[in-house]
Each structure stands twice: as C-alpha cells, then as structure tokens.
C-alpha cells in the first residue's frame, strides 16, 4: 500500500505571485487533489481547501519578502497556512473538473488582508480549523455570605439560573467563537449519579458525565468571593474573588490548560461587591484559558496530534499486520502504539500529522491489511471504527 504515501497533501511549495493591482478583483488560484477510490466529492473538497491555502500563501508572499517567507515557511505553515480558510472572506469557483486521477478547482478568492497581516482574527481562525469544538462549563460558585457553593450538576433539573462566573465566561468566550453545550437541552437525557453530588467531583466522574453531553472539552473549577472587611474604617468593603479552573479534553482525559487568579473590588455592599469581583476575575480567567487553549490547538494543527483509534470486529491475528500497515504505509502517521485487545476490539494510540477527521476519511477509503473499515464515531481526537467481514 505504498501508494498511500504518494497521495498529494494540502502542503505544497510556496507559490509567490504578485497580488493584483486592485485587491477587490480577487486572487485567481488553482487547487488540486488526488482522486482516491473514485471518491470525487472528497477530492473536490481537498482541492478547494488547497486553492484557499494557495490564495493565502500568495497573499503572504506579497506582504513579506520572499526570503523571509522561505526561511520561515514552517512557522507560517503552523500559524497561518494550516487555517487558511479563516482568512478568506469569500470565493467564487470559476472552473472545476477531473483531470485523469486528479481533481482541480479554480477559484477567485478575496483574502482578508488586514486580518492576515496582523493575525487579528487568530481566535476565529483556529476555532474554525478545529471545527469549533463544544465546551461544557462546570464551575462551582460561592458568593459572600453564601453558606455553600452552588453547582448546577447537583440539580437533576439542571437549573436554568446561571451563576455569575459561568454567565461571564459565556459572554467573553462566546463573542470569540467558542460554542457551549446548552445544559438545559440535557435535562431528562443524562442521568446524574452520586459521583456528581459534590461541588468538586473527581476528574473521572467529570469525564464520564461530560463525555455524554456532546462536548469535546469541559471547563471545571471553583470560584469563591470573600469579604475582607471595611477599608480603613470606611463603609466600603474590600471584596476578594479567587478562581481556579482547568480545561479537560474529553477524548483522552488530559488537562490541557489551567488558570488560577485573584481579583478584588471595593463596594459598600459585600454581596454586590462579591458579584462584581466574581465577574471581574471570571473575565480574566476566560481570556487566560482561551489564550492557552489556542496555543494548544495551534500546536496540534501544525504538529503532531495524538489520535485514539478503536477498531472492533477484528481478529488478534490481524492486529499486528494492521498496525504495521498504519505505521509504514499511511501518510502522516508518525508512530503507532497498541494499548489493548479485548473481545475483538483493538485500542491504538497514533501520533499523526493531520486532523482526526481527515484520518477517519482515509480509514474508510482503502483496505488496510485486508480490512475494510467503517467509521462509527469521531469525537475530538478519538475515532471508533468497525471492521467489515
């Protein structure tokens, strides 16, 4: 299956052509992709993605000296080219068609020049490239004079009353393109067990619960506001808010970022001051976590992605050959590690240059060691497939 190694990817040599004198005319570019197993729709999608990338590459080449572009091609590929579609405001397909075993798409593209120049749209670009993963919020909150922390997952009705911290985080992150799981939509669909009866459940309990909500990530933590007493004998109170949160990737249970912050405000009413302090520290925590998440996602887009693959309905004798084929003949696969084999299901960890969705498409396109796979589920970086016999 050496031919798999020869499938053209979205990474092409940089083509430095001058921008049109009038940027409003758009850039004329052409993208190509190999046709595998006569899958025209997939080849068309990949050719279009390549064309969009070509438009962005040409725009960068017009903005920056070609020597600088060449020297920093890897960095540009990691930071910009990997999410090229995020910089294209609109495009028009002018010509498309099959040429032997290659599908070509010619387009006229309008690139967001300012966004590309200063990367002001970096947040939205990365989110688009990551297919806008959904986030579940599980933040316990305790305001001044509140005896115990409140947390929605302890209420089987999933109370609609959002606390200050979660409201603020949705406001801040939602404006930047983050999608959240609507917990009200979960009511009656997900059972809350005893493991979630406390404000700080274990990571195992969180993963088990949040993994059933359709989220790819969960932000979990606690925020507490306390009254520090009057300020220098005045009627104003110094109110302090502490927040500690972590982001868990549900596909593998790993903690990808954390944030621990403190903020304070002065207010004549301690409870109102607590609300303001919680809101203030929540805004800072949201920005801090997003910055760290973006860095994590960027590293995945431009580097190695950890993929968890589970294949059912296989025989043990097929496993070794299947793993060898993945490691030697499949483009983008850097390393393959078998985790377990139980009752006809093999669990494999894969170091991959690329996305889980693209890899899942490839799994269905061809036979591997005599196995024809059908992808059952792709959640985050976890792929579940079944071998057809």
N, C-alpha and C positions, 0 to 999 in steps of 0.2 A: 504493500500500500504506500509505496514511496511517492506516488502521485499526489498524495495529500500535502506533502511538503512543498509542492510546487504551485499550490493554489495562490493566486495573487492576493495580497492583503491590502488593507487600506493605507499602508505605509509606502509611499512612492518617493522617488528622488524629487527634491525640491525644484520646481519649475519657476524660474524668476523671469517674469514678463512684466512689462510696464503697465501701469494702471491706465485706463482710458483717460483722455484729457478731461472728459466730463464724467464724473463718478456716477451721475444719475443715469447714465446709459447702461450701467451694469457691466459685470465681467463675463465674457464668454469663455466657458471652460468645458472640458470633456472628462467624464469619469468612466472607468471600465472595471469589469469584474468577470472572473471565470464563471462559466455555467457548469455546475456540478450536478450530475444525475438528472440533467434536463430540467432543473428547477429554475425556470425563468423568473418567477416573482422574486425569489431570493437574490438572484443575480442582479436584477433591476434595482432592488433596494441597496445592495452593496455598491453598485455603480453610481447611484445617486449620492450615496454617502461619500464616495471617493471624489465626485465632482465638487461637492460642497467643501471638502477639505482642500482641493486644488484652488478654489476661489480664495480661501483664507490664506493659504500658502503664498499665493501671488500677491495678495494684499500686504502681507508681512514683508515680502521681498521688495515691494515698492516703498515701504516706510523705512526699512532698515538697510544699511549697506549689505551687499551680498556676502562680503567676507564675514561680517558679524553673524549673518543668518547661517552660513555654512558652519562656522565654528560652534554655534550654539544650537545646532539642529536638534540634538537630543533633548535639550531643555525646552525648546519651543514645542517639540512634539509632545512632551509630557504636559506642558502647561496650557498650550493653545490648540495645536492641531488635533489632539485627541478629542476635543469637544468643539470641532469646527462648526457644527450646525448651530451652536449657540450664538455665533457671531453673524450668521446670515439672516438678514431681516426678511427677505423674500427671494424667491427664484421662479423662473419660468423654464419649463422643458421645451427646447426648440427642436430636438431631434433625438430619437432613440431607436434601438433595434439590435438584432443579433448579427454578429459577425463571426461565423464559424463557431468556436467554443467560447466566445467572449461576448458579453452584452455591454453595449456602450450607451451612455446617456449624455447628451449635450445640453447645457443649461445656460441661462443668463442669470447671474446672481448679483444681488445687491448686499454688500457687506457693511455691517455697522462699523464705520471707520473709527469713530471716537471710542466706542466700546473696545474695539480691537487694540487701539493704540494704548489706552491706559488700563485695560482689563477691568473697567468699572463694572462690567456685567459678569465678573468671575463667579459670583454666587449662583446666579441663574444658569450659567453655562455648565458648571459642574453638576448642578442638580439635574439638568436635562440629560447630561451624559450618563448619570447614574439612574436614569429613568425615574427621577423624583421619588425616592424611597419614602414610605409612610412611617410616621413616628407616633408612638403611643406615649403619653405623659402619665407618669405615676409619681407625683410629688406630694408628700405629706406636708401639711402646713399647720403651724401653731402661732396664733397671734397673741398679743399681750392680754393677760387675764383669761386666756383660754386654757382650761384645765388639761386637755389632752389634744394631741394633733388630730386634725381631720384628714381623712383619706377616702376617696370615692370608691376604691375597690373593696372596702369593707362593707359597703352597702349593696345588697343584691339588686337594688333598683338602679344602680349606677347614677346616683343623684345628679340632676342637671345643673345644680349650683356649683359652678366652677369657683375655686378659690382664687385669691389674688395672684399667686405665683403662676399657676397654670394659665390663667387669663392673659397675663402679661407676656408669657413666653409664646403663646399662640399669636398675640398681636405682633410681637417683634419678629418671630421666625416666619410667620405666615406671610408677611409682607415681602419676604425674601425668597418665597417659593417653596418653603417646606410644607409638606402635606401631613395632616394629622388624622389619626383614627378617631372617628366620631364614636365616643364611648356609649352614647345613647342608642346607637344602632346595634350595640352588642347585647342590649337588655333582652333576657329570655333566650339568648343563643349560646351563651357561655356560662358554665357553672363555676361559681366561686367556692373553692374548698377551704378547709380550715387553715391551710398553709398561708392564706392571704388575709387572715383575720387580724393582722397587726400592721402598724404603720411602716415597719421596716422588715418586710418578708425577705427570705433568702433569695439569692440570685437564681437558684434552681426553681423555686416557686414562681418567681417573676418570669423566667424564661418559659416555663410550662404554660402559664396563663397568657402572657403577651403573645406567645407564638401562635395562639389560636385566634388572635384578633385581626390577622392580616397585615400586621406591622412588620417592617424589616428591622426597625430599631426601637428601643424603648429608653426614654429618659427617666431615670428613677432617682429619688433623693428626698431630702427633707429641708424645710425652711422654718426657722423659728425667730420670732420677734420678742425682744425683752425690753422692759422699762428700766432705764438706768437712773431714774430719779430726776428731781429738779436740777436745772442748770444754774449753778452759782446762786442758789436761793430764790431764783425767779419762778414764775409759774410755768415756764417752758420745761418740758421733759426731754431728756436725751433718750431716744429710742433706737435700739440697735437690732439689725436683722442679720442672721447667719444663714447661709445656704450651702449645701453640699450635694452635688449631683454627679452622676456618671451615666454614660451612654453605653448601652449593651447592644451588640449586634446579635440578633436572634438566630441567624443562620448557624453561628458557631459558638455563641455564648460568651464571646470575648468582650472585654471592656475596651472600647476604642478611644474614649476620652473622659476626663473628669474635670470638675470645676468646684472650687471651694472659695467662697468670697464673703466679705463682711462689709456692711454699709450702715450708715446711721443718719437720722434726721432729727430736727428739733420740732416739737409740737406741744401745744398746750394740752391736748387730749392724748394720753398714752395709746389708746386703742387706734385712733385715727392715725397717730404717728406710726404705729406698727404696720398699718396698712400701707402707708407711704414708703416706709423702709423696705417692706417686703417687695413692693412694686419696683423700687429702685434697684435693689440687689438682683431681682429676677431679670431685669433688662440687661444688666451687666453679664449675668450668668448665661443668658441666651446668646449674646454676641460672642462670649468666650467659647462656649461649646460649639457654636457654628464654625468659628474660625478653626478650631481643632478638627472638627468633622470634615471640613473642606480639605484640610491638609491630608487627612487620612484618605479621603476619596480620590484626591489628586494622585496620591502615591499608587493607588490601585489602578487608576486609569492609565498612568504612564509606566507602571512597573508590573510587578508580579501580584496576581490575585490568587488568594487561597480558595480553591473550589472543593466542596464536599460532594462527592458523587456516590449515590447508592443505586445499584443495579440488582433488581430482583429477577427470579426465574432463571438463574444461571447454575450450571454445574461447577463443582470445585475444579474439575479438570480443565475447564475453560478459562478460569480466572487468571492463571499465570500468563497464558498467551494473550489474553485481553489486555492485561497491564503492560506487557512488553510492547504490544502494538501501540498503545496510547503513548508510551514513553519515547518510542523510536520513530513513529510514522505520522504523528499528528502535529500539525503546525501550532506553535505557541506553547506546547506542553514542555515545561522545563524539568519537572520531576513528578513521579507518581509513587505514592506510598499506600500499601494496603493496610487498613485498620482492622478489619474483621471480616469473617464469613460465617453467617448463621442462617440456617434453614433456607438455603438457596439465594441469599442476599449478600452481596459483597459491598463493603463500605470502603471507599478510596478517597484519599486526600490528593489533590492535584495542584501543583504550582503552575499557574497559567499566565501567559502574556496575552491578555484579552479579557472579554467580558463573559459572564456565565451564560447570558442569552445566546451570544454568538457560538459558544462552545456547544450549547444544547442543540442548536440548529445543525451543527456539524455532526453531532452524535446520531441524529436521525437521517442524515443524508447518505451515509455509507455503512457498509458492513465492517465490523471490527472482529478479527479472529473468528470469522464465521457467524458472528452475532448480529442480528438486526435489532436495533434498539428503538423503543418508542418512549419518548419523554413524557412522563406523567405529571411532573411538577417542577417548577423553577421558582424558588423563594430566596431572594437575596443571592447569596453565593452557594446555595445548596440546590443540587439537581437530583431528582429521583426519576429513574428510568426503569423500563421493564424489557427484558429480552423476549423476542417473539420466537416461538419454536414451530 
